[in-house]
Amino acid sequence: MSNIAIDEGYRPSDDEPFMNERQREYFRRKLLGWKDDILREARETLTALQNENENHPDIADRASSETDRAIELRARDRQRKLIAKIDAALQRIEDGTYGYCEETGEPISLKRLEARPIATLSLEAQERHERNERVYRDD
């Protein structure tokens, strides 16, 4: 599938068939680029943490360092979950279900996919889902 030529300025449009080969390749590249950025950032962070001098004689410095490390570990956990969602989206591109709402089967708008390429629900289904969550949370 990756032998499809897409010029740099290409953006999916409603004027073409939904999730045609060019659109699927566009989103595949977008997702892979996002994943590469996350992995590169994680490697840089890991290197910075390893290079940080762990020998803090001052208790305040040590506490500050531990707080930084805890924040970093939470961020890495979020990144790991995001990568799993990106991988799931790439799998949906492969199996032909990418871009369609998991709940209704309707196409997810290109605008929504552009903003959130890992979206699995149409905007309407997502809003309904969030409204239902709020109702249950208030109980």
MIDOSE-1310 file (N, C-alpha, C; in nm, 2 decimals, decimal comma, always signed):
residues 139
msni	+0,08/-0,12/+0,00/+0,00/+0,00/+0,00/+0,09/+0,13/+0,00; +0,21/+0,12/+0,05/+0,29/+0,24/+0,07/+0,36/+0,29/-0,06; +0,32/+0,23/-0,17/+0,38/+0,28/-0,30/+0,30/+0,38/-0,36; +0,20/+0,43/-0,29/+0,11/+0,54/-0,34/+0,18/+0,67/-0,33
aide	+0,18/+0,74/-0,44/+0,24/+0,88/-0,44/+0,14/+0,98/-0,38; +0,19/+1,05/-0,28/+0,11/+1,16/-0,23/+0,20/+1,28/-0,22; +0,16/+1,39/-0,29/+0,24/+1,51/-0,29/+0,23/+1,58/-0,15; +0,32/+1,66/-0,12/+0,34/+1,72/+0,01/+0,22/+1,80/+0,06
gyrp	+0,15/+1,86/-0,04/+0,04/+1,95/-0,01/-0,09/+1,88/+0,00; -0,10/+1,75/-0,02/-0,22/+1,67/-0,02/-0,29/+1,67/+0,11; -0,42/+1,70/+0,11/-0,51/+1,69/+0,23/-0,63/+1,62/+0,18; -0,68/+1,52/+0,26/-0,80/+1,45/+0,22/-0,92/+1,55/+0,21
sdde	-1,00/+1,52/+0,11/-1,11/+1,61/+0,09/-1,24/+1,54/+0,07; -1,35/+1,60/+0,10/-1,49/+1,54/+0,08/-1,52/+1,53/-0,06; -1,44/+1,58/-0,15/-1,47/+1,57/-0,30/-1,43/+1,44/-0,35; -1,36/+1,36/-0,28/-1,31/+1,23/-0,33/-1,38/+1,12/-0,25
pfmn	-1,37/+0,99/-0,30/-1,44/+0,88/-0,22/-1,38/+0,87/-0,09; -1,46/+0,85/+0,01/-1,42/+0,84/+0,15/-1,33/+0,72/+0,17; -1,22/+0,74/+0,24/-1,12/+0,64/+0,27/-1,07/+0,56/+0,15; -1,05/+0,64/+0,04/-0,98/+0,58/-0,08/-0,84/+0,55/-0,05
erqr	-0,77/+0,49/-0,14/-0,63/+0,45/-0,11/-0,54/+0,57/-0,07; -0,56/+0,69/-0,13/-0,48/+0,81/-0,10/-0,51/+0,85/+0,04; -0,63/+0,85/+0,08/-0,67/+0,90/+0,22/-0,61/+0,80/+0,32; -0,62/+0,67/+0,29/-0,57/+0,57/+0,39/-0,42/+0,59/+0,40
eyfr	-0,35/+0,61/+0,29/-0,20/+0,63/+0,29/-0,17/+0,76/+0,37; -0,25/+0,86/+0,34/-0,22/+0,99/+0,41/-0,23/+0,97/+0,56; -0,34/+0,91/+0,61/-0,35/+0,89/+0,75/-0,25/+0,79/+0,81; -0,22/+0,69/+0,73/-0,11/+0,59/+0,77/+0,02/+0,67/+0,80
rkll	+0,06/+0,75/+0,71/+0,18/+0,83/+0,72/+0,17/+0,93/+0,84; +0,05/+0,99/+0,86/+0,03/+1,08/+0,97/+0,05/+1,01/+1,10; -0,01/+0,89/+1,11/+0,00/+0,81/+1,24/+0,14/+0,76/+1,26; +0,21/+0,72/+1,16/+0,35/+0,67/+1,17/+0,44/+0,79/+1,21
gwkd	+0,42/+0,90/+1,16/+0,50/+1,02/+1,19/+0,47/+1,06/+1,34; +0,35/+1,05/+1,38/+0,31/+1,09/+1,52/+0,38/+0,99/+1,62; +0,37/+0,86/+1,58/+0,44/+0,75/+1,66/+0,59/+0,77/+1,67; +0,65/+0,80/+1,56/+0,79/+0,83/+1,56/+0,83/+0,95/+1,65
dilr	+0,75/+1,05/+1,64/+0,78/+1,17/+1,73/+0,77/+1,13/+1,88; +0,67/+1,05/+1,91/+0,65/+1,01/+2,05/+0,77/+0,93/+2,10; +0,81/+0,83/+2,01/+0,92/+0,74/+2,05/+1,05/+0,82/+2,06; +1,07/+0,92/+1,97/+1,20/+1,00/+1,98/+1,20/+1,08/+2,11
eare	+1,08/+1,14/+2,14/+1,07/+1,22/+2,26/+1,10/+1,13/+2,38; +1,05/+1,01/+2,38/+1,07/+0,92/+2,50/+1,21/+0,88/+2,51; +1,28/+0,86/+2,40/+1,42/+0,82/+2,40/+1,51/+0,94/+2,46; +1,47/+1,06/+2,41/+1,55/+1,18/+2,46/+1,53/+1,20/+2,61
tlta	+1,40/+1,18/+2,66/+1,37/+1,19/+2,80/+1,45/+1,09/+2,88; +1,45/+0,97/+2,83/+1,52/+0,86/+2,90/+1,67/+0,89/+2,91; +1,72/+0,94/+2,80/+1,87/+0,97/+2,80/+1,89/+1,08/+2,91; +1,81/+1,18/+2,91/+1,82/+1,29/+3,00/+1,81/+1,24/+3,15
lqne	+1,72/+1,15/+3,17/+1,70/+1,10/+3,31/+1,83/+1,02/+3,35; +1,88/+0,94/+3,25/+2,00/+0,86/+3,28/+2,12/+0,95/+3,31; +2,13/+1,06/+3,23/+2,25/+1,15/+3,24/+2,24/+1,24/+3,37; +2,12/+1,25/+3,42/+2,10/+1,34/+3,54/+2,19/+1,28/+3,66
nenh	+2,25/+1,37/+3,72/+2,34/+1,32/+3,83/+2,25/+1,28/+3,95; +2,25/+1,15/+3,98/+2,17/+1,10/+4,09/+2,22/+1,12/+4,23; +2,34/+1,18/+4,23/+2,41/+1,20/+4,36/+2,37/+1,34/+4,42; +2,25/+1,35/+4,46/+2,21/+1,48/+4,52/+2,23/+1,48/+4,67
pdia	+2,33/+1,55/+4,71/+2,36/+1,55/+4,86/+2,25/+1,63/+4,93; +2,19/+1,73/+4,87/+2,08/+1,81/+4,93/+1,95/+1,74/+4,92; +1,88/+1,73/+5,03/+1,75/+1,65/+5,04/+1,65/+1,72/+4,95; +1,65/+1,85/+4,94/+1,55/+1,93/+4,86/+1,58/+1,90/+4,71
dras	+1,71/+1,89/+4,67/+1,74/+1,85/+4,53/+1,70/+1,71/+4,50; +1,72/+1,62/+4,60/+1,68/+1,48/+4,58/+1,53/+1,47/+4,57; +1,45/+1,54/+4,65/+1,31/+1,54/+4,65/+1,26/+1,60/+4,51; +1,32/+1,71/+4,47/+1,28/+1,77/+4,34/+1,31/+1,67/+4,23
setd	+1,42/+1,60/+4,23/+1,45/+1,51/+4,13/+1,35/+1,39/+4,12; +1,31/+1,34/+4,24/+1,21/+1,23/+4,25/+1,08/+1,28/+4,20; +1,04/+1,40/+4,22/+0,91/+1,46/+4,17/+0,92/+1,46/+4,02; +1,03/+1,51/+3,97/+1,05/+1,52/+3,82/+1,04/+1,38/+3,76
raie	+1,10/+1,28/+3,83/+1,10/+1,14/+3,78/+0,96/+1,09/+3,78; +0,88/+1,11/+3,88/+0,74/+1,06/+3,89/+0,66/+1,12/+3,78; +0,67/+1,25/+3,76/+0,60/+1,32/+3,65/+0,63/+1,26/+3,52; +0,76/+1,23/+3,50/+0,81/+1,18/+3,37/+0,76/+1,04/+3,35
lrar	+0,75/+0,96/+3,46/+0,70/+0,82/+3,44/+0,55/+0,82/+3,41; +0,47/+0,92/+3,46/+0,33/+0,93/+3,43/+0,32/+0,97/+3,28; +0,40/+1,06/+3,24/+0,40/+1,10/+3,10/+0,43/+0,99/+3,00; +0,53/+0,90/+3,04/+0,57/+0,79/+2,96/+0,45/+0,69/+2,96
drqr	+0,38/+0,67/+3,07/+0,27/+0,58/+3,07/+0,16/+0,63/+2,97; +0,13/+0,76/+2,97/+0,04/+0,82/+2,88/+0,08/+0,80/+2,73; +0,21/+0,81/+2,71/+0,27/+0,79/+2,57/+0,25/+0,65/+2,53; +0,27/+0,55/+2,62/+0,26/+0,41/+2,59/+0,11/+0,38/+2,55
klia	+0,02/+0,44/+2,62/-0,12/+0,42/+2,59/-0,16/+0,48/+2,45; -0,10/+0,60/+2,43/-0,12/+0,66/+2,30/-0,06/+0,58/+2,18; +0,05/+0,52/+2,20/+0,11/+0,44/+2,10/+0,03/+0,32/+2,07; -0,03/+0,26/+2,18/-0,12/+0,15/+2,16/-0,25/+0,19/+2,07
kida	-0,30/+0,31/+2,10/-0,41/+0,36/+2,02/-0,37/+0,39/+1,87; -0,25/+0,44/+1,85/-0,20/+0,46/+1,72/-0,18/+0,33/+1,64; -0,12/+0,23/+1,71/-0,11/+0,10/+1,65/-0,25/+0,04/+1,62; -0,35/+0,06/+1,70/-0,48/+0,01/+1,67/-0,54/+0,08/+1,55
alqr	-0,51/+0,21/+1,54/-0,56/+0,28/+1,42/-0,49/+0,23/+1,29; -0,36/+0,21/+1,30/-0,29/+0,15/+1,19/-0,34/+0,02/+1,15; -0,38/-0,06/+1,24/-0,44/-0,19/+1,22/-0,58/-0,18/+1,15; -0,65/-0,08/+1,19/-0,78/-0,05/+1,13/-0,76/+0,00/+0,98
iedg	-0,65/+0,07/+0,95/-0,63/+0,11/+0,82/-0,60/-0,02/+0,73; -0,53/-0,11/+0,79/-0,50/-0,24/+0,72/-0,62/-0,32/+0,70; -0,71/-0,33/+0,80/-0,83/-0,41/+0,78/-0,95/-0,34/+0,72; -0,93/-0,21/+0,68/-1,04/-0,14/+0,61/-1,15/-0,08/+0,70
tygy	-1,13/-0,08/+0,83/-1,23/-0,02/+0,92/-1,20/+0,12/+0,96; -1,08/+0,17/+0,93/-1,04/+0,30/+0,97/-1,13/+0,41/+0,91; -1,16/+0,50/+1,00/-1,24/+0,62/+0,95/-1,39/+0,60/+0,97; -1,43/+0,48/+1,02/-1,57/+0,45/+1,04/-1,60/+0,44/+1,19
ceet	-1,71/+0,50/+1,23/-1,75/+0,50/+1,37/-1,77/+0,35/+1,42; -1,71/+0,32/+1,53/-1,73/+0,19/+1,59/-1,87/+0,16/+1,63; -1,94/+0,27/+1,66/-2,08/+0,25/+1,72/-2,18/+0,25/+1,61; -2,17/+0,34/+1,51/-2,28/+0,36/+1,41/-2,24/+0,30/+1,27
gepi	-2,11/+0,28/+1,25/-2,06/+0,24/+1,12/-2,05/+0,35/+1,02; -2,10/+0,47/+1,06/-2,10/+0,59/+0,97/-1,95/+0,64/+0,96; -1,92/+0,71/+0,84/-1,79/+0,77/+0,83/-1,77/+0,88/+0,94; -1,65/+0,88/+0,99/-1,61/+0,98/+1,09/-1,56/+1,10/+1,00
slkr	-1,60/+1,22/+1,03/-1,56/+1,33/+0,94/-1,41/+1,35/+0,92; -1,37/+1,38/+0,80/-1,23/+1,40/+0,77/-1,17/+1,51/+0,87; -1,25/+1,61/+0,90/-1,20/+1,72/+0,99/-1,16/+1,66/+1,12; -1,25/+1,57/+1,17/-1,22/+1,51/+1,30/-1,10/+1,42/+1,30
lear	-1,09/+1,34/+1,19/-0,98/+1,25/+1,18/-0,85/+1,33/+1,16; -0,85/+1,44/+1,09/-0,74/+1,53/+1,08/-0,69/+1,58/+1,22; -0,78/+1,62/+1,30/-0,75/+1,67/+1,43/-0,72/+1,55/+1,53; -0,78/+1,44/+1,52/-0,76/+1,33/+1,61/-0,76/+1,20/+1,53
piat	-0,64/+1,17/+1,47/-0,64/+1,05/+1,37/-0,66/+0,92/+1,44; -0,67/+0,91/+1,58/-0,69/+0,78/+1,64/-0,84/+0,77/+1,68; -0,93/+0,87/+1,64/-1,07/+0,87/+1,67/-1,13/+0,74/+1,62; -1,22/+0,68/+1,71/-1,29/+0,56/+1,67/-1,44/+0,58/+1,67
lsle	-1,48/+0,70/+1,72/-1,63/+0,74/+1,72/-1,65/+0,87/+1,64; -1,76/+0,88/+1,57/-1,80/+1,00/+1,51/-1,82/+1,10/+1,62; -1,82/+1,23/+1,58/-1,84/+1,34/+1,68/-1,97/+1,32/+1,76; -2,07/+1,28/+1,69/-2,21/+1,27/+1,75/-2,20/+1,15/+1,85
aqer	-2,14/+1,04/+1,81/-2,13/+0,92/+1,90/-2,04/+0,95/+2,02; -1,93/+1,03/+2,00/-1,84/+1,07/+2,11/-1,92/+1,16/+2,21; -1,99/+1,25/+2,16/-2,07/+1,34/+2,25/-2,17/+1,27/+2,33; -2,24/+1,17/+2,26/-2,34/+1,09/+2,33/-2,27/+1,01/+2,44
hern	-2,16/+0,95/+2,41/-2,08/+0,87/+2,50/-2,04/+0,96/+2,62; -1,99/+1,08/+2,60/-1,95/+1,17/+2,71/-2,07/+1,21/+2,79; -2,19/+1,23/+2,73/-2,31/+1,27/+2,80/-2,35/+1,16/+2,90; -2,34/+1,03/+2,84/-2,38/+0,92/+2,93/-2,28/+0,90/+3,04
ervy	-2,15/+0,92/+3,01/-2,05/+0,91/+3,12/-2,08/+1,01/+3,23; -2,12/+1,13/+3,19/-2,15/+1,24/+3,30/-2,27/+1,20/+3,38; -2,37/+1,14/+3,32/-2,49/+1,10/+3,39/-2,45/+0,99/+3,49; -2,37/+0,89/+3,45/-2,33/+0,79/+3,55/-2,24/+0,84/+3,65
rdd	-2,16/+0,93/+3,62/-2,06/+0,99/+3,72/-2,14/+1,07/+3,83; -2,25/+1,13/+3,79/-2,32/+1,21/+3,88/-2,40/+1,13/+3,98; -2,42/+1,00/+3,95/-2,50/+0,91/+4,04/-2,43/+0,89/+4,18
